[in-house]
Amino acid sequence: MVLKNRRILAAAALVSFFGVGCDVTTGKLLNLQLQQTKQQVMTVMGKPIAARGAMISKYGQVIEVWEYALYKTPDDISKRRPTFYWLYFYNGKLVQWGEAGDWKREADRIYELRFE
């Protein structure tokens, strides 16, 4: 009887995990808004897994990139295959976000901001 209850609890936890995982990813991204402060973003997304980069330009502009690992589907969760998202902050406000692979030209853009 105890083993059966444990299996039921484990199955319920697994179903809950998969349901929340997909929901949370979609829900978090849908709640992002440009011009949110870093604190507002953390309220929506939680803590980032990494700070990908940060700098202060010679003009005092603060540029930061945060990284989040999110799951798009239950299959991604079960295979532990996250999609990485980068959030780009300019002077403490969210100005761009997207999948990390979409950011190939960001190094040039950050370089341009450095010399404005």
C-alpha positions, 0 to 999 in steps of 0.5 A: 500500500505504501509503495502504491501511494509513493508511485501515485505521488511520484506520478502526480509530481511528474505530471505537475512538473511537466505541466508547469514547465511548459506553462511557466516558460510560455507565461514568463516570456509573455509577461516580459515588457520592454522598458521593465527594470531589472527588478521587474524582470526578476519578478517575472523570470526569476534569477538569471542563470548567468550574466553574459556580459556587462560594461559601462561605456566611456559615456556612462551607458550601462549595458548588461546581458542576462541568460535564462534557460527555459523549456519549450515542450514537455519533451525538452524537459524530459530530455533536459534540452533547454532553450537559452534566452538572452535579455539585454538591458540598457541603463537598467531597462529591458530593451531587447530579448530573444533566443541566444542564437538570434544575437549573433549581431549583438556584439557589433551593436554593443560596440556601436553603443560604446562609442555613441 
